[in-house]
Amino acid sequence: MGSSCSSSSRTSTNGSGGASPGAGGRATGAGGHAGEGGGAGAPARATGSGGLGPAATDGAGGGGARGGGGAGGGQSPAGVGGAAAPLATVLDFIPLAISGDGTVVVGTPNDLGGGVVRWTAATGAQVIPGIAALGPTKFSADGTTIVAVRQGSTLIARIVGTTVTTFDLGTWRINVVGVSDDGMTFAGTVNVNADGEEGFRWTLDGGFARLGFLPGDVGSAVEAISPDGETLLGLSFDATGEKSRPFRWTKSEGMVEIAPLAANSLTLPFAVNDGGTALAYGYSGGTVDRDEISWAGPIPPIDTVVLAPGAPARTVTGCDATISEPVAIVANGTILLRCGSASAVLVSPTGDGRLLSVPPPPAGASASDQSDYFFWLSRDGAQVVGAYHLGPGPDFTKMILVWDGSSSSPSLALSRLRGTPGDVDLLNPDVAAVSADGSTLIGGTMYGPNWLLRLR
């Protein structure tokens, strides 16, 4: 079989840090897909309101926030220099997303029976009424608004104080790729008939609007929304699906085509900041099908492309590998890339790149045992959080790394946390999400409790 690569379609980091989905992979969890599908894009309607109730949980255990890996593996130090394991808060549900300041967490019950749980330190875990869904798929940075999917519909819950108002977007074939920081604006793609799809923007105060497509095309798809909700990035495609053109949409200018690099057969937008500057995957060769691409042979080099308003497209350099993947771009222009499978580069607003090195494995392990790397960038561009797996087989260590300051080496490396209440040993913590300010991590362990860790 030949090599193939499916794009990270409809996956947005909302201009902040997010787990890179890999070369053609698809991110999962609350930062990933909100649903697939089609149907007419009718305006959403409020379907009810209610109050928050206590979560029905089955104790502090349950599956980790991201699967894989056992509780064994190497005995890496808890922190740099063998420092004591940090103290984390045990969560009695599966956390999937976190607010920008780290104070609100949403997830799903430990029993995986469906529903959405919302947690704060003051209230604990509470089930959100009126959302018998598979769990949250998007979450606004201000902690007020959740997008969830259940069979037959896409739901939005907005929480003000103790009052919950729910909206039903109708057909489940609406795919929401992102929500603005204030929870007022949503964007994504809707199937308008059996074979066609079109990008949309929906606001709580302005209603639902289909975006159309570029002249000569027949469909479009939104791939990213800026944190302020004012800029959308996506693709417009022709009737064959073999020609896809990137676009930028704003209220003032509408949909405007972006000229890609001549060498790229597909330029797939990934994230956009409030200034309208976007990151995109730059693919070469292959066979394009709307927002996906495949190759019959080895995968050629993949570029990270910067699409800035009023400027020609350009690649970001600094990677020591042929595959460069966008992870995040923040308001000040700082960019985070993943290079190949094992390293990252932080690029400053002036274009200076700093390779973020992953420490060598501990005694008894080799570099070939390191895999499944994920990276997040704080909104100020000053902190990077990474996570990876170490060790062969089902029993491997999970590592958390933190880079801050100007060093290329991590300031913190963890393979163990202590959980409170109960002084629980949280071995091999697996990160699910990081708050936009970089202060708080959430995650789980395969055989132990889920957790929340404050770094500052």
Secondary structure, 3 states (H helix, E strand, C coil): CCCEECCCCCCCCCCCCCCCCCCCCCCCHHHCCCCCCCCCCCCCEEEEEEECEECCCCCCCCCCCCCCCCCCCCCCCCCHHHCCCCEEEEECCEEEEECCCCCCEEEECCCCCCCCEEEECCCEEEECCCCCCCCEEEECCCCCEEEEEECCEEEEEEEECCEEEEEECCCCCEEEEEECCCCCEEEEEEECCCCCEEEEEEECCCEEEECCCCCCCCEEEEEEECCCCCEEEEEEECCCCCCEEEEEEECCCEEEECCCCCCCCEEEEEEECCCCCEEEEEECCCEEECCEEECCCCCCCEEEEEECCCCCCEECCCCCCCEEEEEEECCCCCEEEEECCCEEEEECCCCCEEEECCCCCCCCCCHHHEEEEEEEECCCCCEEEEEEEECCCCCCEEEEEEEECCCCCCCEEECEEEEECCCEEEECCEEEEECCCCCEEEEECCCCCEEEEECC
